[in-house]
Amino acid sequence: MTIHSFHLDDQAREKRIKSQFARLWSHFASDFLDEAQSAEYNTIKHGLRSLPGGCMLAVGEEDTPGVAAPPERMQRMGGSEFGSTIFVPEFVGGSKTHFRVRRTSRNWHPENFVHGLALIAASLGNILAFLRLVNGVAPQEVRFSWPRDEEYFEAPWRRSVGVISLGLDTVVEPGHTIPLNRTQILHVYQASSGSPSTGSEESV
């Protein structure tokens, strides 16, 4: 409310627009805190092994166990041609030293990002406008902006892909592993490299 310091003759519309900006950034904050989205972003940013393209999910009753139902009897549940498949680390049994990587596919629609960037640009412009005001620039020289259509605030989430995330992989339980502490793991590395072992026993 403070940053969006504009005033309209239609006070009800002014209140709605300011509330929509607050709701917009609440949505963005939820996306930012989503662990699956963060994992995908970091994988792409750091150039880790990922496969471009989304995935589809369809289900159908088998006539013979283990033999997929014919395509014409499969019921599509959703999916997208846009997305990525990444490997996400997953700790096993709460251990700090034991983890596996799980193959995860994510779906999204690029048009949602286009609308999101447009709204972010408008918000950043309004922040600059607010900073100009508090630094003495005349109000008539400052311009705030917002979508002409108030429904546009929902545009970054309008195109649904149905299935956002999908992971099909083997199950690894703590009982499937042999617990090793940090020093024991280092001994394995040193033995494979031929280096002498050093250090004291440490439990983690």
PLY file of the C-alpha trace (Angstrom):
ply
format ascii 1.0
element vertex 204
property float x
property float y
property float z
element edge 203
property int vertex1
property int vertex2
end_header
0.00 0.00 0.00
2.82 2.41 0.87
4.79 1.78 -2.32
1.69 2.11 -4.52
1.04 5.68 -3.46
-1.25 6.60 -6.35
-4.79 7.83 -5.83
-7.83 7.33 -8.06
-11.20 9.07 -8.11
-12.72 5.61 -7.93
-11.54 4.69 -4.44
-13.04 1.18 -4.59
-11.02 0.43 -7.75
-7.91 1.95 -6.19
-8.25 -0.37 -3.20
-8.79 -3.41 -5.45
-5.70 -2.67 -7.56
-3.47 -2.20 -4.51
-4.81 -5.43 -2.99
-4.20 -7.25 -6.27
-0.54 -6.18 -6.24
-0.20 -7.53 -2.68
-1.87 -10.80 -3.69
0.34 -11.01 -6.79
3.53 -10.89 -4.74
2.10 -13.39 -2.28
1.74 -15.80 -5.23
5.28 -15.06 -6.39
6.59 -15.64 -2.86
4.89 -19.05 -2.75
6.51 -19.98 -6.06
9.89 -18.78 -4.80
9.63 -20.97 -1.68
8.51 -24.06 -3.61
11.34 -26.59 -3.22
10.55 -28.36 -6.50
10.73 -25.12 -8.47
13.96 -24.13 -6.71
15.54 -27.50 -7.56
14.60 -27.11 -11.22
15.86 -23.52 -11.34
19.20 -24.41 -9.72
19.68 -27.41 -12.02
19.19 -25.25 -15.12
21.22 -22.32 -13.73
24.25 -24.43 -12.86
24.15 -26.47 -16.07
23.55 -29.76 -14.30
22.19 -32.75 -16.18
18.61 -32.02 -17.21
16.40 -32.96 -20.12
14.19 -30.32 -21.78
10.53 -31.05 -22.42
7.54 -31.82 -20.26
5.76 -35.08 -19.53
2.27 -36.53 -19.84
0.31 -38.67 -17.39
-2.34 -41.11 -18.55
-3.96 -44.06 -16.79
-5.81 -47.12 -18.06
-6.89 -50.51 -16.75
-4.67 -53.41 -17.78
-6.18 -56.58 -19.22
-3.01 -58.47 -18.31
-0.98 -57.41 -15.26
2.22 -55.73 -16.39
0.98 -55.12 -19.93
-0.05 -51.53 -20.62
-3.59 -50.85 -21.77
-3.95 -49.85 -25.44
-3.62 -46.08 -26.16
-7.31 -45.67 -27.04
-8.26 -46.77 -23.51
-5.83 -44.52 -21.69
-7.36 -41.55 -19.87
-5.13 -38.50 -20.07
-4.75 -36.71 -16.72
-2.69 -33.76 -17.92
0.77 -32.72 -19.00
2.68 -30.30 -21.18
5.21 -30.26 -23.99
7.15 -27.67 -21.98
9.12 -28.51 -18.86
12.22 -30.42 -17.78
13.38 -33.63 -16.15
15.96 -33.24 -13.41
17.64 -35.24 -10.66
16.79 -34.11 -7.13
18.85 -35.18 -4.09
16.83 -36.89 -1.38
18.26 -37.82 2.01
17.56 -41.37 3.17
16.25 -41.84 6.69
17.18 -38.36 7.87
20.91 -39.08 7.56
23.27 -36.23 6.72
25.59 -38.55 4.81
23.19 -40.87 2.96
21.18 -39.60 0.03
19.96 -40.74 -3.36
18.96 -38.82 -6.49
15.36 -39.03 -7.65
14.35 -38.40 -11.25
11.63 -35.72 -11.29
9.76 -34.21 -14.23
8.16 -30.76 -14.10
5.62 -29.20 -16.42
4.88 -25.53 -17.09
3.55 -23.22 -19.78
5.88 -20.46 -21.08
3.01 -18.02 -21.61
2.52 -17.89 -17.83
6.10 -16.65 -17.45
5.55 -13.94 -20.08
2.62 -12.52 -18.13
4.51 -12.85 -14.86
7.46 -10.85 -16.23
5.10 -8.12 -17.46
3.59 -7.76 -13.97
7.00 -7.83 -12.31
8.14 -5.04 -14.66
5.08 -2.97 -13.71
5.77 -3.55 -10.00
9.43 -2.54 -10.32
8.36 0.59 -12.19
6.03 1.45 -9.32
8.83 0.98 -6.80
10.97 3.42 -8.78
8.03 5.84 -8.91
7.65 5.62 -5.12
11.39 6.25 -4.60
11.21 9.31 -6.86
8.29 10.67 -4.81
10.02 10.27 -1.45
13.12 11.94 -2.91
11.27 15.11 -3.81
10.14 14.59 -7.39
6.83 16.36 -8.10
3.83 13.94 -8.13
2.76 15.10 -11.60
6.12 13.91 -12.94
5.76 10.41 -11.45
3.86 7.64 -13.18
2.44 4.49 -11.62
1.14 1.65 -13.80
-1.17 -1.35 -13.47
-3.11 -3.66 -15.81
-6.13 -2.13 -17.52
-7.96 -5.41 -16.95
-7.81 -6.35 -13.27
-8.16 -10.06 -14.15
-4.70 -9.85 -15.72
-3.23 -10.17 -12.23
-4.12 -13.88 -12.45
-2.56 -14.36 -15.91
0.75 -15.93 -14.66
-1.24 -18.90 -13.33
-4.08 -18.97 -15.86
-2.81 -21.71 -18.18
-2.96 -24.95 -16.23
-0.96 -27.98 -17.32
-2.84 -30.33 -15.00
0.15 -32.34 -13.81
2.78 -29.94 -12.47
5.29 -32.46 -11.16
5.76 -36.19 -11.61
8.30 -38.58 -10.18
8.37 -42.34 -10.79
11.40 -44.02 -9.29
12.50 -46.90 -7.08
11.87 -46.69 -3.35
14.95 -46.61 -1.11
14.29 -47.19 2.60
16.85 -46.70 5.39
16.99 -50.49 5.82
18.27 -50.83 2.25
21.50 -48.98 3.13
24.48 -49.59 5.40
24.85 -46.59 7.75
28.31 -45.02 7.60
29.57 -42.01 9.51
31.71 -39.31 7.93
35.04 -40.86 8.87
34.05 -44.25 7.49
33.05 -42.64 4.21
36.41 -40.86 4.02
38.18 -44.20 4.62
36.38 -45.62 1.58
37.53 -42.70 -0.58
41.08 -42.93 0.72
41.22 -46.67 0.16
40.06 -46.30 -3.43
42.61 -43.54 -4.10
45.48 -45.22 -2.27
45.85 -42.32 0.19
46.69 -43.03 3.85
43.75 -42.61 6.20
43.89 -39.77 8.72
41.60 -38.19 11.26
39.69 -39.44 14.22
36.37 -41.22 14.36
33.44 -38.83 14.15
29.75 -39.65 14.32
27.26 -37.57 12.39
0 1
1 2
2 3
3 4
4 5
5 6
6 7
7 8
8 9
9 10
10 11
11 12
12 13
13 14
14 15
15 16
16 17
17 18
18 19
19 20
20 21
21 22
22 23
23 24
24 25
25 26
26 27
27 28
28 29
29 30
30 31
31 32
32 33
33 34
34 35
35 36
36 37
37 38
38 39
39 40
40 41
41 42
42 43
43 44
44 45
45 46
46 47
47 48
48 49
49 50
50 51
51 52
52 53
53 54
54 55
55 56
56 57
57 58
58 59
59 60
60 61
61 62
62 63
63 64
64 65
65 66
66 67
67 68
68 69
69 70
70 71
71 72
72 73
73 74
74 75
75 76
76 77
77 78
78 79
79 80
80 81
81 82
82 83
83 84
84 85
85 86
86 87
87 88
88 89
89 90
90 91
91 92
92 93
93 94
94 95
95 96
96 97
97 98
98 99
99 100
100 101
101 102
102 103
103 104
104 105
105 106
106 107
107 108
108 109
109 110
110 111
111 112
112 113
113 114
114 115
115 116
116 117
117 118
118 119
119 120
120 121
121 122
122 123
123 124
124 125
125 126
126 127
127 128
128 129
129 130
130 131
131 132
132 133
133 134
134 135
135 136
136 137
137 138
138 139
139 140
140 141
141 142
142 143
143 144
144 145
145 146
146 147
147 148
148 149
149 150
150 151
151 152
152 153
153 154
154 155
155 156
156 157
157 158
158 159
159 160
160 161
161 162
162 163
163 164
164 165
165 166
166 167
167 168
168 169
169 170
170 171
171 172
172 173
173 174
174 175
175 176
176 177
177 178
178 179
179 180
180 181
181 182
182 183
183 184
184 185
185 186
186 187
187 188
188 189
189 190
190 191
191 192
192 193
193 194
194 195
195 196
196 197
197 198
198 199
199 200
200 201
201 202
202 203
